[in-house]
């Protein structure tokens, strides 16, 4: 199926793979597109999808352990387990343990999905992700055209823009995975997404991604050209990028997507510098961030008022409860 063959199952293994793919796409669409039209809630339906995915993975894992009578773990699994224990333990010094408990549930779900992905066949997982992103992009763009107030099922122009940008690599992957005419659906939807982002969406996150993409492609070309100088070449490209950004800083700092993200990034660094060893504890980031929301002005005077941008981006900053390690 991933290589463009028939979608009809021809054996027991094929039927199992087809069932796996169907469940993967259905649960994925629930997570990406889930919304309660009665309350306009975008959070609860998506978390129900995450909980369903996590439960399915755990059930399959338990059945596998029961049938094989063994548990196979490696070093990465050990690191994941230690990190989860540390995150749970950080509730002890978190200033918002109640909020931290909610973040902890999401973190553990993400770690379970990570362990699941590591054990999947790369090609099959790539096919499922590509199919999911193909359907999700088509549905969200259609939704945005018919009911623009729902922002494609994400409720926020920034989240919608980030979701479209994250799904685009899988739309490109679809072309290489399929040999039938439907392979061109990926580039077609990617083009529609770019048009929507540039012409309709006000997030402007795509401009940052384009710049980063150009730098990555340039770096890769240079590394392929001079393999014996990988480290030196990478350093030179990075230094050149920093130099260009410094020369153009006055212009870049007034570009909304750059200003907003740099502002939150600088203030996040300030939060981390207060507690660099143990961090704020999971859930503590939202508690400490307001006290540092003007810190960037002391580092770089001339920034605009951060309060409005903090309110606007608070949803994203709260997700950076990456304040577990800092």
N, C-alpha and C positions, 0 to 999 in steps of 0.2 A: 504493500500500500504506500509507504513513503516514497517509493521510486516511481510512482505514477502508474502502478498496476491496477488491477480491478479492485474496487472497494468491497466486492462481495467476498465473504469468508469462504475458504476452500478447505479448511481443516480445523481441528479443535484449537490449535495454537492461534490460527488466524482469527477464529471467532473470539478467543480470549483477548487478543490484541484489539479487535474491533470494539469489544465491550469496554476495554480500558480506555480507548480513545474517545468513545461516546461519553463515558462518565467524566473524563478529564475535561472535555469541551463544555459539557453541561454545567459542571461545578464552576469552571473558569468563567463562563458567561454570567453565572449568578454573582460571582465576586466582582466582575468588572462592570456589569450593567445593572446590578440589583438596586432597586429604588422602590420605596413605598409611596405610590401616588397619592394616598390619602393624607399622609403626614409630610410628604416631600422629604422623607428621611432617606439619606444616602448611606448612613452608617450601619444601621441595624441589619438591613438585607445583605450587605457585603460581609458583615461579620458572621452572619448565619452561613453564608457560603464558605467562609474560611473554616468555621467550626465543622461543617460537613466534610470538607476536604481533609482536614486533620483527622477526623474520626474514621474516614474511609482508609486512610493510610495506616492508622494504628490497627484497625481490624485486619487488614491484609498482612501487616507485619506480625501480628499475634498468631494468625492462622499459619503463616510460613514457619514461625518458630515452633508451633505445635506439630506441624507435619515433619519438619526436619530435625526436631529435637536438639537444636543448637542455636546459639546466638552468635552471629558473626559481627564483630566490631573491629575497627582499625584505629589508628592514631587520630585521624580527623574526628571520628566519633567521640573519642576521649576528650579532645579539645572542646568540641561542642558541648559535651556534658559538663565540663568544668566551667565553661562560660555561662551555661544556664544556671548552675549552682551559684556562681558569683552574682549573677543578676538577681536571683531570688534572695540571696543574702544581703544585697544592697538595700533591700527594703528596710533593713534595720536602721540605716543612717539616712534614709530618704526623708525629706521634709513633707512629702505627700505620699505616704504609703498606700492610701486608698487608690489614688490615681495610678500609682506605680503597679499595683496589683493588676489593674486593667491592661497596662502596657506589658506586664510580664506574660499575661495570657497570649497576647499577640506575638510577643517575642518567641515564646515556646512553640507556637504554631508555625512561625517562620522557620525555626530550627528543624522542626519535624519535616516540613516541606523540603528544606535543604537536604536533609539526610535521604529523603525519598528520591530527590532528583539525582543524587550521586549514584544511586543504585539502578537508575534507569538506563536502558540502552540509549546512547547519545542520539543516534539517528531517529529512533522512534520518538524520543522525547522532543527532538527538534521538529518532527512532523506534527506532533500534537500541539506544540506551542505555535507553530506557524498556522495551523488550521484554526486554532483558538483566536489568534490575533487577526486573521483574515476575517472571520465572522464578527468579532468584536468591533473591528474598525468599520466594517460595512454597516453594522447595526447602529453604532454610536454616531456616525456621520448622517445616516438617515434620520435618526432621532433628533440630531441637532438641526436638521433642515425643517422637520415638522414641528417640533416643540423646542425651540431654542432656549427657553428658560431652564430646561433641565441640563443643559450643557453636556449633551451626549450621555447622560446617565451618571455624570460625575459631580454635578451641582456647583462646580466652580471652574472658571475658565483656566486657571492655572493647573488644576489637577487634570482637566481634560487635555490640555496641551501636553503635559508631561506624559499622560497615558498614550496619546497618539505617537509621540516621539519614541517612547520605549517600545511600541509595537512595530515600528517601521523596519527594524532589522529583520524581524521574522517575516514581514511581507516580502523582503528581498530573498530570504531563505526559501520561501515557497517556490520561487522560480527554479532554484537548483534541485529541489526535491521532487518536482513534478515534471513529467514529460508530455502530458496531455495539454490541450489548448487552455485548460483552466489555470495553467501556470502564470498567465498574464494578468490574472486577477490581482496578484500581489502588487506589481508595479502600478496598475491602474488605480487601486485603492490608495497606494502611497502618494500618487500624484494628487488625487482628490484631497487627501489629508493635508498635503503641503499647501494647496490652494486655500483650503479652509483656514489653516493656521495664519497664513499671510494676509488673507483678505477679510476674515471675519473675527477670528479670535484675537483678543487684546492682550494676551499674556506676553507675546513676543519672545517666548523662551526659545523658539526655533533659531533665532539669530545666534544665540550663544552656542547651540548645538552645532550649527554650521561652522562656526569658527573653530570649535574643538575638533570637529570631524576633519577639517582641512589640516589642522596641526597633526592629528593622528596619522592621516594618510601621508603627509610630508615626512613625518618621522619614520614611518614604515618603509617608504621608498629609500630614504637615506640609509637606514639600517641594512636593507637588502643590497644596497650599492656598496657599502663599506662594512662588511661583516666583522672585519678585524678591529674596527673601532666603534663597536656598538655603544659602549658606555660613554666614550668621549663624544660621539655624534649625538647621542641622546641628551647629554649635558649641554652641548652647544645649541641644539634646537630649543631646549627648555629655557636656556639663558636668553636666546634670541626672542622667544615669545614674551618673556618677562620684560625685556628691554623695550620691545614694541609697545606693550601694554603701559609701561611707565611713560613713554614719550606721548602716548595718546590718552593718558589718564584723565585729563581735564574733559575730554570729549566722552570717554567711556563712562565716567562716573555720572553723567547726566542721561545715559541710556537707561530707561526704567528697569528692564530685566537685570542689567548689571548692578545698578544701584541697590535694588531691593535685596538681591541675593548676597552681594558683598556686605551690605549692612548687617544682615542676619548672621553671616559668617563671622564677621569681626566680633560682634557681640557674643556669639557662641564661644569663640576663643577666649573672650574675657571671662565667661562663666567657667570654662575649663581651667583657666589659670588660677582661679580661686581655690579649686580643689583638684589638683592635677593627678593625685595618686589614686584615690578611691573614687573620685567623681562625686556627683551630687546624689547618686543613688537613683535607681530607676524610678521615674515619675517626678524626680526632684528638679528636672530641667525647667519645666513650666513655672515652678515656684521661684526659681532664682533668676530667670531671664528678665523679668520686668525691672529688677534692680540694675541691670546692665544694658537696658535698651537705648541708653544715650552714650554708652562708652565709645562707640565709633567716632563720635564728634570730638572727643579728646585726642583720638589717634589721628583723625583726618578732619580738621575743621572745614566746614563748607558743605558738608552733606546736608540734604534736606531733612525736615522734621521726620523722625523715625516712628513717631507714635502711630500715624496713619498706616504706614507700611507694616508695622508690627501687628496691628489689628487685622490687616488684610492677609498677612501671611501666617497668622498665629496657628492655623491648622497645620501648615507645613512644619513650623518650628516645633510644634508639640510632637510630631512624628520623629523629631531628632532626639527622642529620648535615648539617643545614642549617648546620652548623658550617663549611661551606665558606666562606661570607662572614662567619662569625663564630661 
